[in-house]
Amino acid sequence: MKTLSQLLRTHRRIYTWARSAVMLYRRQKHGLKNVHKTFYLSDGSQVSKDLLAREYSYIGPGCLIGPKVQLGPYVMIGPRVSIVGGDHVYNKPGTPIIFSGRPQLDPTIIEADAWIGCGTILLAGVRIGRGAIVAAGAVVTKDVPPYEIHAGVPARKINERFADSSARELHDRMLSQFPQAGEFCAPLA
């Protein structure tokens, strides 16, 4: 008879294999060539083919991710997040917006270990700093500095992620190392 530890190890291997198989299919389906093998894309999201996603980054269900988006390691993007905008010329007198063309789009960069909450809208071209948190439903129109928590419409700083600089330095040292596997959060209910 197998011990509980052996059963869990077997279960974890099956889960890991299944997760890898699902992501192989989704990478091919969406034409994603610049995502790490540990990146996970939930079902029902629309993602630009040029997405760059590093180790253990995650995009939740129902997201709309426009072009020129880069995700650092450990980034979590909640359900129904949109990264859009800045992609139409609107100030040509005498020309309807639909015929005015598109300007050069700046990259949207979400640095390591940032968490973007459910229903957030990020305007294309912003930078979300390392370890930052953007609360659910926020509309981000400007860069978010590292380790800050932003919320609201438009998003504004409401707090710091860590209470003191020593905790931030400890976390920074961990993020400076090569990304390591860990236990994913268990699904809700």
Stockholm file with secondary structure:
# STOCKHOLM 1.0

chainA/1-189         MKTLSQLLRTHRRIYTWARSAVMLYRRQKHGLKNVHKTFYLSDGSQVSKDLLAREYSYIGPGCLIGPKVQLGPYVMIGPRVSIVGGDHVYNKPGTPIIFSGRPQLDPTIIEADAWIGCGTILLAGVRIGRGAIVAAGAVVTKDVPPYEIHAGVPARKINERFADSSARELHDRMLSQFPQAGEFCAPLA
#=GR chainA/1-189 SS CCCHHHHHHHHHHHHHHHHHHHHHHHHHHHTCCSBCTTCEECTTCEECTTCEECTTCEECTTCEECSSEEECTTCEECTTCEEECCCSCCCCTTSCGGGSCCCCCCCEEECTTCEECTTCEEETTCEECTTCEECTTCEECSCBCTTEEEETTTTEEEEESSSSHHHHHHHHHHHHSCCCCCCCCCCCC
#=GC SS_cons         CCCHHHHHHHHHHHHHHHHHHHHHHHHHHHTCCSBCTTCEECTTCEECTTCEECTTCEECTTCEECSSEEECTTCEECTTCEEECCCSCCCCTTSCGGGSCCCCCCCEEECTTCEECTTCEEETTCEECTTCEECTTCEECSCBCTTEEEETTTTEEEEESSSSHHHHHHHHHHHHSCCCCCCCCCCCC
//
